[in-house]
Amino acid sequence: MSLVPIRQQLRAEEINRAIRAFLTERRGRALTTTERREYERMRAAWLAAGPLRWRKGR
């Protein structure tokens, strides 16, 4: 049984996907100061959304 509400889990997954896409677009180079701030903002939102519960098969 999960202690994190389902909607909150989905939100964390959505934010995680956005972070991965953001970093993939910038692969191979350092982040600018502005990009680093955006990454930190997304990371804070991900942490606030609660832990990801990885489903079997991932």
N, C-alpha and C positions, 0 to 999 in steps of 0.2 A: 504494500500500500504506500502510495506517495504522500508525503506531507506537504507538497507544493501544489496549489490549485492548478488544474489542467490549463486554464487560460494563461496563467502565469508561466507555465512550462512552455506553451506555444510561443509566447512573447519572447522568452529567452532564446528559443530556437530561431525565431525570425531575426532577432538582433545578431545572433551568432552568424547566421548566413550573410547578413549585411556587412558585418566586420570582415568576414572571409572575402567577400566580393571586393570590398574597399581595399584590402591589402593585396589581393591578386592583381588588381588594376595597377598597382604601384610596385609590383615585384621587380627586383633588380636595382632598385635605387632607394636612397634614404628618403624618409618622409620630410616634407617641408614643415616649418613651424606650424603653419595653419593646418596641415594634414595631421600632424601629431596631436593637436588640440582636438580635432574632429574624432580621431581614433580614441583618445582618452574619454571624450564625451560618450561615444558609443559603448566603450568598455564599462563605464560607470552605469549606463542604462542596463547593460547585460547583467552586471553584478546585482543591481537593484531588483531585476526581474526574478532572481532566484537561480538556484543551481539547475543545470540541465540534467535531466534523467535520460541517459542514453538507453534507447530501446534495443532489445536483442537484435542482432543482425547488422548493427552499424559498425 
